[in-house]
Amino acid sequence: MSMSHTCRICGGVVPTELSASWHPGKWARLAERDMQAHLDTHSFAEVLRFEIRQDLEEVPDEQRPTIVRDIYRSLLGTMTPTGFTLNDEDAVGVYSIDEALGDLEVYQLWRNTNHCGLKACRHD
């Protein structure tokens, strides 16, 4: 006998082989073990992205931009008494502004879409 569950991260089917004579509690433990083995094939970043998306669904729309900003800030740096500081590996640009944004139209597009969500934000 077999049962299967769908991975909520990738949509893949995770099968579990069972004996019909086993107790339903054992079925659940085996299914959980097989799902955990499948989840171990996903990277930490994939699992984290999934968990963040699940949590954000619970957050009211008007609070999401601020929470997303805070999450990414905590991943990329730290708050100090003097302000926000990027971690060493994130503090150095890989590309120059010209390489990253190209011309004035691309820069204006980036600036217009780069809203942080705070009231009276300079991006608005």
TAMO-V994942 format. One record per residue. PSI is psi as a letter, one per 40 degrees, with the letter a starting at -180 (none if undefined). OMEGA is omega in whole degrees, -180 to 180 (* if undefined). D_LAST is the distance of its C-alpha to the last C-alpha in Angstrom with 2 decimals. Layout:
# TAMO-V994942
PSI/OMEGA/D_LAST ; PSI/OMEGA/D_LAST
This chain:
# TAMO-V994942
i/179/59.01 ; i/174/55.37 ; i/180/52.00 ; i/176/48.54 ; i/180/44.98 ; h/176/41.73 ; h/-179/39.40 ; e/178/35.96 ; d/-174/34.39 ; e/-179/36.07 ; e/180/37.92 ; i/179/41.25 ; h/180/44.42 ; h/-178/46.04 ; i/174/49.77 ; h/178/52.09 ; h/-176/55.88 ; i/171/57.80 ; h/-179/61.36 ; d/-177/62.07 ; e/-177/64.24 ; i/178/61.48 ; i/179/60.04 ; d/177/56.57 ; d/178/55.29 ; d/177/56.28 ; d/-178/54.49 ; d/180/51.25 ; d/179/51.74 ; d/178/52.48 ; d/179/49.50 ; d/178/47.27 ; d/-180/48.93 ; d/178/48.41 ; d/179/44.75 ; d/177/44.25 ; d/177/46.07 ; d/-180/43.75 ; d/178/40.59 ; e/177/42.02 ; e/177/41.70 ; i/177/37.88 ; i/177/36.02 ; d/-179/34.47 ; d/179/31.00 ; d/-180/31.76 ; d/-180/32.98 ; d/178/30.07 ; d/179/27.51 ; d/-178/29.57 ; d/179/29.76 ; d/179/26.04 ; d/179/25.42 ; d/180/28.14 ; d/-178/26.71 ; d/177/23.17 ; d/-180/24.82 ; e/-175/25.87 ; h/176/22.44 ; i/-175/20.70 ; d/-175/17.71 ; e/180/15.30 ; e/-176/16.58 ; d/-178/16.65 ; d/-179/13.41 ; d/-179/14.52 ; d/178/18.08 ; d/178/17.55 ; d/-179/15.76 ; d/179/18.75 ; d/-178/21.26 ; d/176/20.26 ; d/-179/20.09 ; d/177/23.57 ; d/-173/24.82 ; e/-177/23.69 ; a/-179/24.43 ; i/173/25.19 ; h/177/23.97 ; i/178/26.18 ; d/-179/26.70 ; e/-180/24.81 ; a/-178/21.74 ; h/179/21.03 ; h/177/23.52 ; i/172/23.78 ; i/-175/27.24 ; d/-176/29.45 ; d/180/29.34 ; e/-176/25.52 ; e/-178/25.09 ; h/179/26.62 ; i/177/24.96 ; d/-179/27.17 ; i/174/25.83 ; i/178/24.75 ; d/180/21.32 ; d/180/23.26 ; d/-176/24.97 ; d/-173/21.97 ; e/177/19.61 ; b/-175/22.35 ; a/-175/21.24 ; d/-178/18.35 ; d/179/17.49 ; d/178/17.28 ; d/-179/15.09 ; d/176/12.57 ; d/179/12.87 ; d/-178/12.47 ; d/-180/9.36 ; d/-178/7.72 ; e/-176/9.30 ; g/179/9.00 ; h/180/6.65 ; e/177/8.79 ; e/180/8.63 ; i/176/9.06 ; i/-180/8.66 ; f/179/7.18 ; i/-180/5.64 ; e/178/5.52 ; e/-177/3.82 ; none/*/0.00
